[in-house]
Amino acid sequence: MARRQVSLKVLENGAQTFEVRHRWEDRPVAAPPGGAPTEYLPLRQRRGTPGAHGRPEWLKARAPVGEGYRDIKETMRGLNLHTVCEEAMCPNIGECWNNRTATFMILGNICTRSCGFCNVLTGRPTELDLDEPYRVAEAAKKMGLKHAVITSVNRDELEDGGASIFAETIREIRAQVPGCAVEVLTPDFKGDRDALRTLIDSRPDTFNHNVETVPRLYPAVRPQAKYDRSLEVLRHVKELNPDGLTKSGFMVGLGEVEEELHETMRDLRDHAVDILTIGQYLRPSENHLPMSRYYTPKEFASLRKYGFELGFKHVESGPLVRSSYHAHEQTADARSTGSAGSAAGAD
């Protein structure tokens, strides 16, 4: 069984919460279909030694420096806002912030769930900031955004899971930044259809909810979530807003096999998902799920090709791809007419 670490945390405002972390090395994971138990890489990997499982050359990101990076960081701190870019230790933070794009994380920075891959703090949320939607819109205006991405922690203790705050954030951005497209990356809201309607009534341009991994690995990767529930959330959103784009994504390197990845991709298309993102899982610490292996650029290209063959309008697949990476370009490609994106993906 997994071992739990529980520690008291005192936040900057003096409020107290608790952090829960799991040590996953001893947690058994079912073997893949017809395969042997998965072997995992050690957390500390030696560099530059053949066969030592060091990080490959193609998996490098630029250091987060530059004027755009500094400006966005100052804007976020000045308005007391959080970004998933920082909380989840995204490897693309330097590139995205210097291009004046960022993913706002609303509803605080303490999550009620304890997913095995995520670096966001897990514990008991301390407050609900009703002024947050206005400040997010103010930041989007200061940054001159044309495409804003809004995500959140899980807030399972709230009746609507925070859907009303998502909706108010969308309305504020529409009011303060006319013409700015809004993409949301949401929790599953426990499948609550009223919560989903509350959010969709505010008409986000793109609705994103990630399945994160293949169903076999859910007990370790998303222990408080349900694979089928996430699929139904995506389908229901498309029914509520047929003209809006739906999007989902998953990580590779958690012990899945190609057969499972293809099945998951087919499930997403069967549930009317338009845009798919696929990226490499990178283990944040020893208290997170171990990594099975690094996928090569050729393997990511193969998954992208298969995605276009299934009929996705856009597929973003690569080692450093994350949900909001190139989000504006993803939306533009998915909305473009003709089959140019599909043809490009099939090459």
C-alpha positions in Angstrom: 0.0 0.0 0.0 1.0 3.6 -0.5 2.4 5.5 2.4 0.9 8.9 3.3 2.7 12.0 4.5 0.6 14.6 6.2 2.1 17.9 7.3 0.7 21.2 8.6 1.2 24.2 6.3 1.0 27.9 7.2 0.2 30.1 4.2 1.5 33.6 3.6 -1.7 35.1 5.0 -1.4 33.1 8.2 -4.1 30.6 7.4 -3.4 27.0 8.3 -4.1 24.0 6.1 -2.6 20.6 5.7 -0.7 18.9 2.9 -1.1 15.3 2.0 1.5 13.5 -0.2 1.7 9.9 -1.1 4.8 7.7 -1.6 3.9 5.6 -4.6 6.9 3.3 -5.1 5.2 0.5 -3.1 1.8 0.8 -4.6 1.1 -2.1 -7.0 -0.1 -1.3 -10.5 -1.8 -4.0 -12.6 0.3 -5.3 -15.4 -0.6 -4.1 -18.9 -2.6 -6.3 -21.2 -0.7 -9.5 -21.9 2.5 -8.0 -20.5 4.9 -8.3 -17.6 4.9 -5.9 -14.7 6.2 -2.5 -15.6 9.7 -1.4 -14.6 10.2 2.2 -13.5 13.1 4.6 -13.7 14.9 5.8 -10.5 14.1 9.3 -9.4 17.8 10.3 -9.4 19.0 9.7 -12.9 22.7 10.0 -13.9 23.4 12.2 -16.8 25.7 11.6 -19.7 26.2 7.9 -19.0 25.0 5.4 -21.7 22.3 3.2 -20.4 21.9 5.1 -17.2 18.5 6.5 -18.0 19.6 10.1 -18.1 17.2 12.7 -19.4 17.5 12.6 -23.3 18.8 15.4 -25.3 15.4 16.2 -26.9 13.8 16.9 -23.5 15.1 20.3 -22.8 13.3 23.6 -22.1 14.7 27.1 -22.0 15.3 28.6 -18.6 12.6 31.0 -17.5 14.2 34.4 -18.1 13.3 37.5 -20.2 11.3 40.7 -20.0 8.0 39.0 -20.7 8.6 36.4 -18.0 9.4 39.1 -15.4 6.4 41.3 -16.4 3.9 38.4 -16.1 5.4 37.3 -12.8 5.0 40.8 -11.4 1.5 41.1 -12.7 0.4 37.8 -11.1 2.0 38.7 -7.8 0.7 42.2 -7.8 -2.9 41.0 -8.3 -2.4 38.0 -5.9 -3.1 35.4 -8.6 -1.9 31.9 -9.2 -0.8 30.2 -12.4 -0.7 26.5 -13.0 2.5 27.3 -14.9 4.2 27.8 -11.5 2.2 25.5 -9.3 2.7 22.4 -11.6 6.3 23.3 -12.5 5.5 23.4 -16.2 8.7 23.1 -18.3 7.4 25.6 -20.9 6.9 28.5 -18.5 9.8 30.5 -20.0 8.6 30.2 -23.6 5.0 30.8 -22.8 5.4 33.8 -20.5 7.8 35.5 -22.9 5.1 35.1 -25.6 2.7 36.8 -23.2 0.5 33.7 -22.5 -0.2 32.2 -19.2 -2.7 29.8 -17.6 -4.6 31.3 -14.6 -5.3 29.0 -11.8 -8.5 30.1 -9.9 -10.2 28.8 -6.7 -6.9 29.0 -4.7 -3.8 26.8 -4.9 -4.9 24.0 -2.5 -6.6 21.0 -4.2 -9.0 18.6 -2.5 -7.7 15.6 -4.5 -4.3 13.8 -4.4 -3.5 12.8 -7.9 -0.3 10.8 -8.1 1.3 12.9 -10.8 0.5 16.5 -9.7 2.7 18.9 -7.9 -0.1 21.2 -6.7 -0.6 21.3 -2.9 -3.2 18.8 -1.6 -5.2 19.6 1.5 -8.1 21.6 2.9 -8.9 24.8 1.1 -9.1 27.8 3.4 -11.3 30.3 1.5 -13.3 31.2 -1.6 -12.1 34.5 -3.2 -15.2 36.0 -4.8 -13.2 39.0 -6.2 -10.8 36.6 -8.1 -12.7 36.7 -11.4 -12.3 40.5 -11.6 -8.6 40.3 -10.9 -8.1 37.6 -13.5 -9.8 39.8 -16.1 -7.7 42.8 -15.0 -4.5 40.7 -15.5 -5.7 39.5 -18.9 -6.3 43.1 -19.9 -2.9 44.3 -18.6 -1.2 41.4 -20.5 -3.1 42.2 -23.7 -4.2 38.6 -24.1 -6.1 37.4 -27.2 -6.5 33.9 -25.8 -6.9 33.4 -22.0 -6.7 29.9 -20.4 -8.4 29.4 -17.0 -7.9 26.3 -14.9 -8.4 25.5 -11.2 -7.7 23.1 -8.4 -10.5 20.6 -7.4 -12.9 22.1 -4.9 -15.0 19.1 -4.0 -16.2 20.7 -0.8 -18.1 23.3 -2.8 -21.7 22.5 -3.9 -21.0 23.3 -7.6 -17.2 22.5 -7.5 -16.5 26.1 -8.3 -18.3 26.2 -11.6 -20.0 29.5 -10.8 -16.5 31.1 -10.2 -15.4 29.8 -13.6 -18.5 31.3 -15.2 -18.0 34.7 -13.5 -14.3 34.7 -14.6 -15.4 34.2 -18.2 -17.9 37.0 -18.1 -15.4 39.4 -16.5 -12.9 38.6 -19.2 -15.5 39.2 -21.9 -16.4 42.5 -20.3 -12.8 43.8 -19.8 -11.0 42.3 -22.8 -13.4 42.3 -25.8 -12.5 39.9 -28.4 -10.3 37.7 -26.1 -11.0 34.0 -26.6 -11.4 32.1 -23.3 -10.4 28.4 -22.8 -11.2 26.6 -19.6 -9.4 23.5 -18.2 -11.7 22.2 -15.6 -12.1 19.5 -13.0 -14.9 16.9 -13.5 -17.2 18.6 -11.0 -18.1 15.0 -9.9 -20.1 14.8 -13.1 -22.7 17.3 -11.8 -24.7 18.4 -14.9 -26.0 21.5 -13.2 -22.5 22.7 -12.5 -21.5 22.0 -16.1 -24.5 23.9 -17.4 -23.6 26.9 -15.1 -20.2 27.0 -16.7 -21.2 26.4 -20.3 -24.0 29.0 -20.1 -21.1 31.6 -20.0 -20.0 30.2 -23.4 -16.2 29.4 -23.2 -14.7 29.1 -26.6 -12.9 25.9 -25.7 -13.7 23.4 -22.9 -10.8 21.2 -21.8 -11.0 18.4 -19.3 -8.1 15.9 -19.2 -8.4 12.2 -18.8 -4.7 12.2 -17.9 -3.9 8.5 -18.4 -5.4 5.2 -19.5 -8.2 3.6 -17.4 -6.0 0.8 -16.0 -3.8 3.3 -14.2 -6.6 5.4 -12.7 -6.3 4.0 -9.1 -2.8 5.3 -8.9 -2.9 8.4 -11.2 -6.3 9.8 -10.4 -7.6 7.9 -7.3 -10.6 10.2 -6.7 -11.6 10.3 -10.3 -13.4 8.0 -12.7 -12.4 7.5 -16.3 -16.0 7.0 -17.6 -17.2 10.0 -15.7 -14.6 12.2 -17.4 -15.6 10.9 -20.8 -19.3 11.7 -20.0 -18.3 15.2 -18.9 -16.8 15.8 -22.3 -19.7 14.4 -24.2 -22.3 16.3 -22.1 -20.4 19.6 -22.7 -20.5 19.0 -26.5 -24.3 18.4 -26.2 -24.7 21.7 -24.2 -22.6 23.7 -26.7 -22.2 22.0 -30.1 -20.5 25.0 -31.6 -17.8 25.1 -28.8 -14.6 23.1 -29.0 -13.9 20.3 -26.6 -10.4 19.2 -25.7 -8.7 16.6 -23.6 -5.2 15.2 -23.0 -3.1 12.6 -21.4 0.5 11.9 -20.3 2.7 9.0 -21.4 5.5 7.4 -19.4 3.3 6.1 -16.5 3.5 2.4 -17.5 0.9 2.3 -20.2 1.3 0.5 -23.5 0.5 1.5 -27.1 -2.7 -0.6 -27.3 -4.0 1.3 -24.2 -3.1 4.7 -25.7 -4.9 3.9 -28.9 -8.0 2.7 -27.0 -8.1 5.9 -25.0 -7.7 8.0 -28.1 -10.6 6.2 -29.7 -12.7 6.7 -26.5 -12.1 10.4 -26.7 -13.1 10.7 -30.3 -16.2 8.6 -29.6 -17.1 11.2 -27.0 -16.9 14.1 -29.5 -13.5 15.5 -28.4 -12.1 18.0 -31.0 -8.5 18.7 -29.7 -6.1 16.2 -28.2 -2.8 16.9 -26.3 -0.2 14.3 -25.5 2.9 15.0 -23.4 5.7 13.2 -21.4 5.1 12.7 -17.7 8.0 14.1 -15.6 8.1 13.0 -12.0 8.2 16.1 -9.7 9.5 14.3 -6.6 9.8 11.0 -4.8 6.3 11.5 -3.4 4.9 11.3 -6.9 4.3 8.4 -9.3 7.4 6.9 -10.8 8.1 7.2 -14.5 8.4 4.2 -16.7 10.3 5.6 -19.6 10.9 8.5 -22.0 9.0 8.4 -25.3 10.9 9.5 -28.4 9.9 12.3 -30.8 9.2 9.6 -33.4 6.7 7.9 -31.0 5.0 11.2 -30.3 4.8 11.8 -34.1 3.2 8.4 -34.5 0.5 9.1 -31.9 -0.2 12.5 -33.6 -0.6 10.8 -36.9 -3.0 8.2 -35.4 -5.0 11.0 -33.8 -5.6 12.7 -37.1 -6.6 9.4 -38.6 -9.2 9.1 -35.9 -10.6 12.5 -36.9 -9.4 14.9 -34.2 -9.4 18.5 -35.5 -6.0 19.1 -33.9 -3.4 17.0 -32.1 -0.6 18.5 -30.1 1.9 15.7 -29.3 5.4 16.0 -28.1 7.8 15.6 -25.1 7.1 19.0 -23.5 3.5 19.4 -24.6 1.1 20.4 -21.8 -2.6 21.1 -21.9 -2.3 24.8 -22.6 0.9 24.7 -24.7 0.2 26.6 -28.0 -3.4 26.8 -27.0 -4.2 29.7 -29.3 -2.7 27.9 -32.3 -4.6 24.7 -31.4 -7.9 26.5 -31.4 -7.2 28.4 -34.6 -6.3 25.1 -36.3 -9.3 23.3 -35.0 -11.6 26.0 -36.2 -10.0 26.4 -39.6 -11.9 25.1 -42.6 -10.8 22.4 -44.9 -8.5 19.5 -44.1 -5.1 21.2 -43.9 -4.5 20.2 -40.3 -5.4 16.6 -41.0 -3.2 16.4 -44.0 -0.3 17.9 -42.1 -0.7 15.4 -39.3 -0.7 12.4 -41.7 2.7 13.2 -43.1 
